Amino acid sequence: MGTGTDSLGTSRRKSLVATRREDIEQMKLHLLVVTGVLLVLGLVALFSASTAPLAAAGRYPYSIILRQCAFIAAGLVLMGLTARAILPPMSDAMLKFSSRVAFVLTLVLLLAVNFTPLGPEINGAHRWIRLGGFQFQPAEFLKITTILFIAAVLLGPKARQAFTTFRTEQGKTLTVPRNRLRMAFVYFGCVAALGLVVIQPDLGSTGIVLFVMLATLTLTGVPMRSILKFLLVLVMLGAAGYFVAPQKYSYAVERIATALDPMSDVSGSGYQIVQSLGAINKGGLLGRGYMNSLQKMNRLPLQDRDFIFAVWVEEMGMVGGLLVIGLFLYFAFLTLRISTLLPFSFESVVVVALGFTVSFQALINIATNVGVLPVSGLTLPFFSSGGTSMIVSLLSVGIILGLVNRQLRRASRTQA
C-alpha cells in the first residue's frame, strides 16, 4: 500500500513538472542570460581595474584579464558538462551518494590546508592548496558541497521531509525529526566544516558557509527552534575558541571596529574602506567614464578582486552600481521562481540555496565596498579576478541547470 502511494506521489510530481515545462524553460533561459550579462560586465570591469595598474607597474597589462578568460572558459565547459551530461542522467542513489562524497572530499581538502605542507601560510592564514604552479581555495567549494550534503541527508531525491509535526494529547503542536541520528549527522558535519574554515582563519568564508548552512536547513524544513539551538552551540564553540587563541582572531575584532569607524585609522586599518568610499563618492550618479578611475592607480588595494565594485562605480556611477545589484537580485529571484515551479525535493532546495548563496556573497562584497560591513576578503562573483571563485560561480549555475534538466528529463519519460 505504501509503495503504491509513493509511486502515485512521484507520478503526480513528474506530471506537475511536465505541465510547467514552458515556464521552467523560460526561467532557465533568463538565468543563462543574466549569467552571461554578469560575465560580460565582469570582464569589462576587470579589464579597466587591472590593465592600467599593471602597465603603470611595468608589467604585462593583459596578464590578469587573459588568465580570467581562461578560467571563464574552463568554468563554462564545467558548467555545460554538469548541466547537460553529468547530473540529468544520474540516478537518485548516485546523486545522493555523490553529494555526500563531495562534502567529505571538501573536508579532506580543508584538513590538508590546515595541517599539511600543501596549505602554505599566506598573510598569517592557511586558505589555499598549492600544487606546483596551481593553487585553489577549498573553502569556495564548501559553499556548494555543504548545500548538497544537507539536502542529500535530510531529503535525498526521494526522501520525505526530514521533520514531522503532530499534536499531543494536551493540544500542543510538536515538530520532531523523523530520524534523530540523521539530524545529528548533519549537525556534526556542519560543525566540522565550519570549524575547519574558522581555524584557517577566514572571516569571510566563515560567514558565507554559516549562511549556506542556515539557509539550507531552513529550506529543508528544519524547525526554527532546532536551528536556534544549533546557533547557540556554534556561539559557545566560537567563544571558547576565541578565549583559547585570542591572538589568532583579533583581526576579526579589529575589522569590525574599523567598519564602525574607518576614519579612526585612515592610513592603517581603515585605509581600504576609506579608499573604496572615495572611489564610490567620486563616481557620483553617472561615473567618471570607463577606464577613468583614479583610485585604482596605487590607491585602492585589491582593485581587481575584493574592491572591483568600487572601481566599477567610480567609472559607471550609481547607475552602473545599481545595475549590478539588480542583476544579482534577479539571479536570486530566478532560482526562487524555478524552485517554486518544481515539487518540494532535493532539486528544488539545492536550486534556490545555490542561487541565494551566489547573490548573498555578491551583496556582502558590495556592502564591504560601501563600508556597511567589515572587510571580509570575499570576492564579487563573476567580477573579481581569481580562478576558484569564477569556477565555483559557474559550477553553481551548472548544478542549478543540471538539477532542473534532471527533473524535466524524468517528467518527459513519464509522459512518454
C-alpha atoms as one frame of an Amber mdcrd trajectory, in Angstrom:
protein
   0.000   0.000   0.000   2.828   2.375   0.953   4.689   1.618  -2.263   1.630
   2.364  -4.331   1.108   5.683  -2.561   4.758   6.673  -3.072   4.540   5.773
  -6.756   1.371   7.824  -7.128   3.026  10.789  -5.424   6.092  10.526  -7.658
   3.883  10.335 -10.737   1.966  13.426  -9.684   5.206  15.347  -9.072   6.512
  14.414 -12.513   3.187  15.398 -14.073   3.407  18.754 -12.287   6.859  19.367
 -13.754   5.595  18.425 -17.219   2.712  20.918 -17.090   5.082  23.711 -16.006
   7.816  22.861 -18.510   7.344  26.018 -20.575   7.659  28.304 -17.547  10.689
  26.387 -16.271  12.411  26.546 -19.656  11.778  30.291 -19.784  13.276  30.809
 -16.324  16.300  28.701 -17.344  16.835  30.931 -20.366  16.586  34.055 -18.232
  19.114  32.587 -15.802  21.556  31.899 -18.626  21.116  35.426 -19.980  21.687
  37.012 -16.549  24.767  34.849 -16.050  26.071  35.875 -19.461  25.468  39.570
 -18.782  27.249  39.324 -15.422  30.214  37.592 -17.090  30.474  40.286 -19.774
  30.177  43.137 -17.276  32.701  41.378 -15.065  35.234  41.178 -17.882  34.632
  44.823 -18.792  35.142  45.883 -15.166  38.213  43.688 -14.710  39.845  44.970
 -17.903  39.659  48.508 -16.565  40.606  47.595 -12.991  43.676  45.553 -13.958
  45.321  46.741 -17.172  46.255  50.319 -16.216  47.704  49.448 -12.774  49.743
  46.600 -14.302  51.060  48.849 -17.055  51.973  51.532 -14.511  53.905  48.923
 -12.542  55.865  47.948 -15.652  54.182  44.549 -16.010  52.343  42.983 -18.926
  48.965  44.772 -18.742  46.802  41.912 -20.034  48.050  39.079 -17.820  45.127
  39.192 -15.365  42.394  39.569 -17.975  43.797  36.759 -20.148  44.055  34.456
 -17.136  40.469  35.344 -16.221  39.298  34.460 -19.739  40.962  31.060 -19.366
  39.183  30.491 -16.050  35.861  31.510 -17.615  36.400  29.082 -20.496  37.155
  26.248 -18.062  34.170  27.216 -15.911  31.809  27.309 -18.887  32.929  23.848
 -20.007  32.382  22.518 -16.469  29.011  24.269 -16.283  27.893  22.768 -19.589
  29.024  19.264 -18.691  27.311  19.453 -15.302  24.083  20.826 -16.747  23.779
  18.514 -19.740  25.883  15.372 -19.277  26.590  14.690 -15.600  23.526  15.464
 -13.486  20.489  14.784 -15.759  21.131  11.019 -16.292  22.324  10.415 -12.719
  20.215   8.002 -10.654  18.670   9.019  -7.332  21.006   6.808  -5.348  24.107
   8.034  -7.192  23.087  11.683  -6.769  22.643  11.233  -3.044  25.899   9.295
  -2.715  27.866  11.772  -4.827  26.607  14.697  -2.748  27.898  13.116   0.453
  31.220  12.114  -1.112  31.760  15.652  -2.463  31.247  17.075   1.031  33.661
  14.591   2.608  36.284  15.296  -0.050  35.974  19.014   0.645  36.558  18.379
   4.350  39.647  16.340   3.450  40.951  19.249   1.363  40.328  21.642   4.267
  42.278  19.307   6.551  45.108  19.380   4.021  45.010  23.187   4.005  45.283
  23.415   7.771  47.570  20.525   8.685  49.841  19.665   5.743  52.540  21.465
   3.729  50.066  21.655   0.841  48.457  24.628   2.611  51.116  27.368   2.821
  50.728  30.226   5.274  49.926  33.467   3.450  49.437  36.668   5.481  49.049
  34.631   8.661  46.357  32.304   7.311  46.106  28.870   5.647  43.458  29.158
   2.921  44.980  27.775  -0.263  46.194  24.439  -1.536  49.256  24.853  -3.729
  50.386  22.156  -6.161  53.294  23.363  -8.232  52.152  26.490 -10.049  48.479
  25.718  -9.439  46.537  26.808  -6.361  42.900  26.861  -5.290  40.791  27.636
  -2.220  38.810  24.614  -0.905  36.526  26.822   1.228  34.992  28.127  -2.006
  33.809  24.624  -2.946  32.477  24.101   0.572  29.645  26.522  -0.221  28.363
  24.087  -2.848  29.097  20.787  -1.150  27.515  21.865   2.153  24.220  22.525
   0.383  24.393  19.177  -1.402  25.278  17.340   1.818  22.474  18.797   3.946
  19.845  18.320   1.234  21.021  14.767   0.456  20.944  13.629   4.087  17.725
  15.342   5.129  15.806  14.893   1.900  17.524  12.844  -0.742  15.975  12.776
  -4.202  13.074  10.603  -2.992  13.079  11.233   0.763  10.219  12.777   2.630
  10.594  15.973   4.633  13.067  15.450   7.471  10.628  16.582  10.202   7.069
  15.682  11.061   4.508  17.665  13.044   1.860  16.218  15.359  -0.468  17.359
  18.108  -0.133  15.956  21.649  -2.991  14.934  23.934  -2.577  18.271  25.723
  -3.200  20.115  22.461   0.422  21.202  21.895   1.924  21.065  18.418   5.349
  19.416  18.273   7.775  19.131  15.387  10.307  16.324  15.683  12.848  14.764
  13.314  11.818  11.558  11.610  15.349  10.266  12.172  17.332  11.823  15.054
  20.547  10.070  14.029  20.338  11.593  10.559  19.793  15.059  12.056  22.741
  14.621  14.412  24.898  13.548  11.445  24.017  16.760   9.614  24.816  18.971
  12.594  28.098  17.160  13.205  29.096  17.643   9.575  28.197  21.335   9.715
  30.219  21.916  12.879  33.229  20.090  11.407  33.075  22.095   8.172  32.659
  25.420   9.922  35.439  24.607  12.373  37.904  23.815   9.580  37.191  27.199
   7.974  37.360  29.126  11.251  40.812  27.826  12.183  42.351  28.953   8.864
  41.240  31.714   9.863  38.863  33.123   7.227  36.199  35.554   8.414  34.503
  35.986   5.030  34.231  32.293   4.160  33.039  31.531   7.695  30.152  33.958
   7.268  29.172  32.600   3.863  29.364  28.950   4.937  27.260  29.739   8.011
  24.664  31.440   5.797  24.667  28.406   3.480  24.057  26.064   6.407  21.250
  28.118   7.943  19.556  28.724   4.598  19.652  25.059   3.564  18.484  23.831
   6.971  15.548  26.254   6.772  14.681  25.246   3.211  14.689  21.540   4.085
  12.082  22.182   6.770  14.166  22.129   9.942  12.193  23.980  12.665  13.494
  27.358  13.791  13.816  26.104  17.357  16.265  23.409  16.243  18.247  25.916
  14.154  18.468  28.348  17.086  19.813  25.577  19.305  22.406  24.817  16.633
  23.357  28.503  16.529  23.699  28.601  20.307  26.129  25.671  20.164  28.142
  27.457  17.461  28.291  30.652  19.539  29.531  28.713  22.554  32.176  26.927
  20.482  33.223  30.206  18.887  33.553  31.924  22.248  35.624  29.043  23.571
  37.899  29.192  20.534  38.414  32.935  20.945  39.391  32.620  24.597  41.782
  29.764  23.809  43.558  31.633  20.984  42.550  35.326  21.089  45.581  36.456
  19.069  44.512  34.324  16.115  41.127  36.013  15.815  41.983  39.532  16.934
  41.973  40.602  13.272  38.212  39.947  13.101  37.541  42.223  16.080  39.783
  44.880  14.522  37.928  44.704  11.205  34.549  45.104  12.912  35.824  48.113
  14.869  37.253  49.614  11.667  33.950  49.192   9.814  32.187  51.081  12.603
  34.678  53.974  12.404  37.021  53.746   9.394  38.190  57.345   9.870  39.814
  56.449  13.190  42.817  54.988  11.349  42.795  56.327   7.799  46.332  55.270
   6.944  46.137  51.927   8.753  43.249  49.513   9.290  40.721  51.902   7.737
  42.724  52.548   4.565  40.899  50.066   2.325  37.407  51.204   3.288  38.312
  54.909   3.067  39.789  54.493  -0.423  36.801  52.410  -1.522  34.355  55.022
  -0.266  36.437  57.665  -2.014  36.106  55.846  -5.323  32.349  55.413  -4.952
  31.917  59.059  -3.922  33.865  60.284  -6.965  31.662  58.211  -9.242  28.527
  60.170  -8.440  25.422  59.351 -10.436  26.885  58.578 -13.870  30.568  57.976
 -13.101  33.845  59.378 -14.372  33.724  57.271 -17.526  35.096  53.886 -18.482
  38.841  53.432 -17.809  38.946  56.803 -15.989  39.142  55.622 -12.373  41.807
  57.408 -10.331  41.509  55.281  -7.187  42.647  52.121  -8.965  46.055  53.684
  -9.600  48.046  52.723  -6.480  45.382  53.994  -4.093  42.760  51.281  -3.757
  44.212  47.899  -2.713  42.921  44.722  -4.386  41.181  46.790  -7.037  40.801
  43.756  -9.297  39.476  41.470  -6.553  37.755  42.469  -3.307  37.189  46.104
  -4.327  36.411  45.817  -8.018  32.867  47.062  -7.347  34.257  50.384  -6.060
  36.241  50.844  -9.300  33.140  49.955 -11.324  31.002  52.543  -9.512  33.699
  55.220  -9.800  33.654  54.754 -13.572  29.983  53.903 -14.150  28.396  55.775
 -11.285  25.484  54.855  -9.068  23.532  53.797 -12.145  26.146  51.184 -13.001
  26.276  50.006  -9.388  22.506  49.618  -9.189  22.558  47.680 -12.455  24.928
  45.097 -10.951  22.919  44.866  -7.725  19.722  44.444  -9.727  21.224  41.633
 -11.789  22.272  39.683  -8.688  18.851  40.181  -7.091  17.205  38.984 -10.303
  19.545  35.980 -10.310  18.265  35.051  -6.833  14.648  35.658  -7.881  15.005
  33.368 -10.900  16.294  30.479  -8.801  13.484  31.056  -6.300  10.948  31.067
  -9.124  12.386  27.863 -10.615  12.299  26.249  -7.186   8.613  27.095  -6.741
   7.820  25.568 -10.139   9.401  22.287  -9.041   7.871  19.935  -6.461   9.450
  20.075  -2.991  12.502  17.866  -3.369  16.271  17.644  -3.206  16.416  19.517
  -6.510  14.159  22.410  -5.503  16.066  23.016  -2.263  19.510  22.930  -3.885
  18.443  25.215  -6.744  17.249  28.051  -4.521  20.022  27.569  -1.941  22.742
  27.872  -4.600  21.073  30.877  -6.200  20.739  32.685  -2.897  24.347  31.861
  -1.968  25.762  33.442  -5.139  23.630  36.564  -4.696  24.244  36.777  -0.952
  28.010  36.706  -1.448  27.699  39.457  -4.040  25.682  41.637  -1.659  28.187
  41.027   1.159  31.060  42.070  -1.113  29.163  45.196  -2.161  28.305  46.011
   1.464  32.023  45.768   2.251  32.856  48.155  -0.583  30.412  50.773   0.694
  31.596  50.428   4.291  28.447  48.845   5.723  30.220  45.598   6.699  33.815
  44.852   7.712  36.377  43.869   5.095  35.751  40.159   4.589  38.005  39.057
   1.743  35.009  37.781  -0.220  35.076  38.162  -3.987  32.333  39.562  -6.197
  31.022  36.569  -8.201  31.643  36.795 -11.972  33.628  40.040 -11.497  36.648
  39.547  -9.233  39.806  38.023 -10.657  40.584  34.532  -9.424  40.094  31.040
 -10.770  38.474  29.324  -7.796  35.803  31.989  -7.377  34.914  32.033 -11.079
  34.805  28.263 -11.467  32.687  27.833  -8.323  30.240  30.515  -9.510  29.831
  28.887 -12.925  29.671  25.414 -11.394  26.814  26.645  -9.183  24.907  27.708
 -12.289  25.699  24.360 -13.899  24.334  22.429 -10.915  21.175  24.546 -10.887
  20.554  23.898 -14.580  21.555  20.248 -14.291  19.094  19.535 -11.478  16.319
  21.309 -13.354  17.128  19.353 -16.520  17.060  16.196 -14.414  13.502  16.906
 -13.280  12.419  17.774 -16.822  14.001  14.588 -18.189  12.203  12.421 -15.656
   8.922  14.182 -16.422   9.406  13.540 -20.163   9.898   9.838 -19.504   6.649
   9.750 -17.523   4.763  11.404 -20.368   6.266   9.002 -22.896
